[in-house]
Amino acid sequence: MTPRYFLVSPASCAGERARLLLRQEAHFDLAVRLRGDGAPIGEIFAFLSGLYFRGKLAYATRFARPAPETPGAFVITPTSGLLPVETVVRHADLLRFAEVDIHEDNPRYRKPVERDARRLRRTAGAEAEVVLLGSVATGKYVDLLLGIFGQRLLFPPDFVGRGDMSRGGLLLRGARAGQELTYAPVAGAVRHGPRPPRLPRLPRSGERGRA
C-alpha cells in the first residue's frame, strides 16, 4: 500500500484565543501546561482554531499511512518548519509563531518549511503521497510544496469553494465514519470554485446513535 502523509495548515497564533492562552494570568489546564512542560502542538492548535483544526487533526491521524517508525501527520508552522502533530511546544514557541507572517516570500517561514519538506521527501520515498489539508487558493503553502513534491502533492477537491468551518466539518465527518475523501494532484487542479451546498449540522457527542 502506498505510504501517505498529511501536511496540516496551522492555526492563527495571533488571534483572540491565542491571547487568552498566552496570558500569564490564565489558569486553565492547557495554559498552565504551556507555561510549564508544554503540550502537543496538535492539541494547542485545536484549541486556537476550533472545528477547522480539530477536523484536520482527527482526519490526518486517522488516515495517515507512514513508513514504519515515521510520523504520518505534520503541522506547517510559522517558524519551525513541519512538526509532527505530537511535538510538544511551549509558551515561548507560541510567542515566536505569533511574530511571523505566513507568506511564501518570508524567509523565516519559507526556509524551515522547505528544509523539512525535502527531508520528508527523502524519508517517505519516491512513491509516497503527500496530502495538503489547507488552503490551495493562495501560494503560501502551494508555492513552497509543489516545487519539492510535484505530482505527489495532493489535496481533497471537495475543499474547493468551502470556508474553513465547512472544511473542518467535512473532515471530522470523514474521520468519525472512517470514510476517506478522494484526492487529486494540486498541480494543474481547479483551486477556486462556487460554494458547495451547506453540510448538515454535526451531531453532538451525546446525540450520536440517536434515530
C-alpha positions in Angstrom: 0.0 0.0 0.0 1.3 3.4 -0.9 2.6 5.4 2.1 0.5 8.6 2.7 1.4 11.6 4.7 -0.6 14.7 5.7 0.5 18.3 6.0 -1.9 20.3 8.1 -2.1 24.1 7.8 -1.6 26.0 11.1 -4.0 27.8 13.4 -3.6 31.6 13.9 -1.2 32.3 16.8 -2.1 36.0 17.0 -5.9 35.9 17.4 -8.1 36.3 20.4 -7.9 32.6 21.6 -4.1 32.8 21.3 -4.0 35.9 23.5 -6.3 34.1 26.0 -4.0 31.0 26.0 -0.8 33.1 26.4 -2.0 35.3 29.3 0.2 34.8 32.3 -2.9 35.0 34.5 -4.6 32.1 32.7 -5.1 29.1 35.0 -7.0 26.6 32.8 -5.2 23.3 32.2 -3.8 23.9 28.7 -2.4 27.4 29.6 -0.7 26.1 32.7 0.9 23.2 30.8 2.0 25.5 28.0 3.9 27.6 30.6 5.4 24.5 32.1 6.5 21.4 30.3 4.5 22.3 27.2 1.7 20.5 25.3 1.4 18.8 21.9 1.1 21.2 19.0 -1.9 19.4 17.7 -3.8 20.0 20.9 -2.8 23.6 21.1 -3.8 24.4 17.6 -7.1 22.6 18.0 -7.8 25.0 20.9 -6.8 28.0 18.9 -8.8 27.1 15.8 -11.7 25.1 17.0 -13.6 22.9 14.4 -11.4 23.5 11.4 -8.2 22.3 13.1 -10.0 19.6 15.1 -11.3 18.2 11.8 -7.9 18.3 10.1 -6.2 16.7 13.2 -8.7 13.9 13.5 -8.7 13.2 9.8 -4.9 13.2 9.4 -4.2 11.0 12.4 -7.0 8.6 11.2 -5.9 8.1 7.7 -2.1 8.6 7.6 -0.1 5.6 6.3 3.5 6.5 7.1 6.5 4.2 6.8 7.4 2.3 10.0 8.5 4.5 12.9 7.8 7.7 10.9 5.2 10.3 11.8 2.3 10.5 9.4 0.9 13.9 10.1 2.8 17.2 10.3 1.7 20.8 11.2 3.1 23.5 9.0 4.4 26.1 11.4 5.3 29.8 11.0 8.9 29.4 12.2 9.7 25.7 12.9 9.0 24.0 9.6 7.0 20.9 9.6 6.4 19.5 13.1 4.7 16.1 13.9 1.4 16.7 15.5 2.6 15.1 18.7 5.5 17.5 19.1 5.5 19.3 22.4 5.8 23.1 22.2 5.9 25.7 24.9 4.9 29.3 25.7 8.0 30.8 24.0 7.4 28.8 20.9 3.9 30.1 20.5 5.1 33.7 21.0 7.6 33.1 18.2 4.9 31.7 15.9 2.8 34.8 16.5 5.6 37.1 15.4 5.9 35.7 11.9 3.8 36.3 8.8 3.0 33.1 6.9 3.8 34.1 3.3 5.8 32.4 0.7 8.2 35.4 0.4 9.0 35.4 4.1 12.3 33.5 4.7 11.6 32.9 8.4 8.6 30.9 7.4 9.8 29.6 4.0 13.3 28.2 4.7 12.3 25.8 7.6 9.3 24.5 5.7 11.4 23.8 2.6 14.1 22.2 4.7 11.7 19.8 6.4 9.7 19.1 3.2 12.9 18.0 1.5 13.7 15.8 4.5 10.2 14.3 4.3 10.6 13.6 0.6 13.8 11.7 1.3 12.3 9.8 4.2 9.0 9.0 2.6 10.4 7.6 -0.7 9.6 8.2 -4.3 6.2 6.6 -4.3 4.7 8.2 -1.2 1.7 10.6 -1.4 1.7 13.9 0.5 -1.8 15.4 1.1 -2.2 19.1 2.0 -5.0 19.8 4.4 -5.1 23.6 4.0 -5.9 26.3 1.5 -4.8 25.7 -2.1 -6.3 29.1 -3.2 -3.2 31.0 -2.3 0.5 30.4 -2.7 1.6 30.4 0.9 1.6 26.6 1.1 1.3 25.5 -2.5 4.2 27.6 -4.0 6.6 26.1 -1.4 5.5 22.5 -1.5 4.8 22.0 -5.2 8.5 22.6 -6.1 9.5 19.8 -3.7 6.8 17.2 -4.1 5.5 17.9 -7.6 2.7 15.5 -8.7 2.9 13.7 -5.3 1.4 16.8 -3.6 -2.4 16.0 -3.4 -5.4 17.8 -1.9 -9.1 17.0 -1.5 -11.1 18.6 -4.4 -14.1 18.7 -2.0 -12.3 21.6 -0.3 -12.8 23.9 -3.4 -15.2 26.6 -2.6 -15.6 25.7 1.1 -14.8 28.0 4.0 -12.7 26.9 7.0 -15.6 25.7 9.1 -17.1 23.7 6.3 -13.8 22.0 5.6 -13.4 21.2 9.3 -16.9 19.7 9.4 -16.2 17.6 6.3 -13.0 16.2 7.7 -14.5 15.5 11.1 -17.3 13.5 9.5 -14.9 11.5 7.4 -12.7 10.7 10.4 -15.7 9.6 12.5 -17.2 7.5 9.8 -13.9 6.1 8.6 -14.5 7.4 5.1 -11.6 8.9 3.4 -12.0 11.7 0.8 -10.7 11.4 -2.7 -7.5 13.3 -3.6 -6.1 14.9 -6.7 -2.7 16.4 -7.6 -2.5 20.1 -6.7 -0.5 20.7 -9.9 -3.0 21.8 -12.6 -6.0 21.4 -10.4 -9.0 23.8 -10.3 -8.3 25.6 -7.0 -11.3 28.1 -7.0 -14.9 27.3 -7.4 -18.5 28.0 -6.3 -19.5 27.4 -2.7 -21.0 23.8 -2.4 -24.2 23.1 -0.6 -24.1 23.6 3.2 -23.3 20.5 5.2 -25.8 19.2 7.8 -25.1 20.0 11.4 -22.6 17.7 13.1 -24.3 15.8 16.0 -23.1 16.5 19.5 -21.3 13.5 21.2 -24.5 12.7 23.2 -26.6 12.7 20.0 -24.6 10.0 18.1 -26.6 6.9 17.6 -30.0 8.5 18.0 -32.6 7.9 15.4 
